[in-house]
């Protein structure tokens, strides 16, 4: 089954499965944004995607903190359009 590229917000985008999903979707043409607790992990993903000519909006937030998550989610949504 093939899904046409879209927009995805990935939690845990800086490491592990979240990182792999982020990179795989970006490789398939998706516009991806990521949230993670680790700024360093997000910066590594951003650097990797930037070298491939792909954009990556990201924010540091903890998904267990709903106020922070909502704030950063809104900010990312505004940046991505």
C-alpha positions in Angstrom: 0.0 0.0 0.0 1.4 3.4 -1.0 0.4 6.6 0.9 1.1 9.9 -0.9 3.3 12.3 0.9 1.7 14.5 3.5 2.6 16.3 6.7 3.6 14.5 9.9 4.4 15.5 13.5 6.7 12.9 15.0 7.1 12.6 18.8 10.5 11.2 19.9 12.0 12.4 16.7 15.5 12.8 18.1 16.3 9.2 18.7 15.2 5.5 18.3 12.1 4.6 16.4 10.9 8.3 16.2 14.1 9.2 14.5 13.9 6.4 12.0 10.2 7.2 11.2 11.2 10.9 10.8 14.0 10.1 8.4 12.0 7.5 6.4 9.0 9.8 5.9 11.3 12.7 4.9 13.0 10.4 2.4 9.6 9.6 0.9 8.8 13.3 0.4 6.8 14.0 3.6 7.0 17.3 5.3 8.1 16.4 8.8 8.2 18.2 12.1 9.6 16.7 15.3 9.2 16.9 19.0 11.7 15.4 21.5 13.0 16.0 25.0 16.5 16.2 23.6 17.6 19.3 21.7 20.8 17.5 20.7 19.0 14.7 19.1 16.7 17.0 17.2 19.7 19.0 16.0 21.3 15.8 14.7 18.2 15.0 12.7 17.9 18.5 11.4 21.5 18.5 10.3 21.1 15.2 8.5 17.9 16.3 6.7 19.4 19.8 5.9 22.4 18.2 4.2 19.9 16.3 2.0 18.1 19.6 1.1 15.0 18.8 3.3 13.5 21.1 5.9 12.7 20.0 9.4 10.9 22.1 12.0 11.5 20.9 15.6 10.8 21.8 19.2 11.9 20.5 22.6 8.9 19.3 24.6 8.0 16.5 26.9 4.8 14.7 25.7 3.8 14.1 29.4 3.6 17.8 29.9 0.4 18.7 28.0 0.7 22.5 28.3 4.2 22.4 26.9 3.2 20.0 24.2 0.2 22.1 23.1 2.3 25.3 23.1 5.1 23.7 21.0 2.6 22.0 18.7 0.9 25.3 18.0 4.3 27.0 17.3 5.3 24.2 14.9 2.0 24.4 13.1 2.4 28.1 12.6 6.0 27.6 11.3 5.0 24.8 8.9 1.9 26.6 7.6 
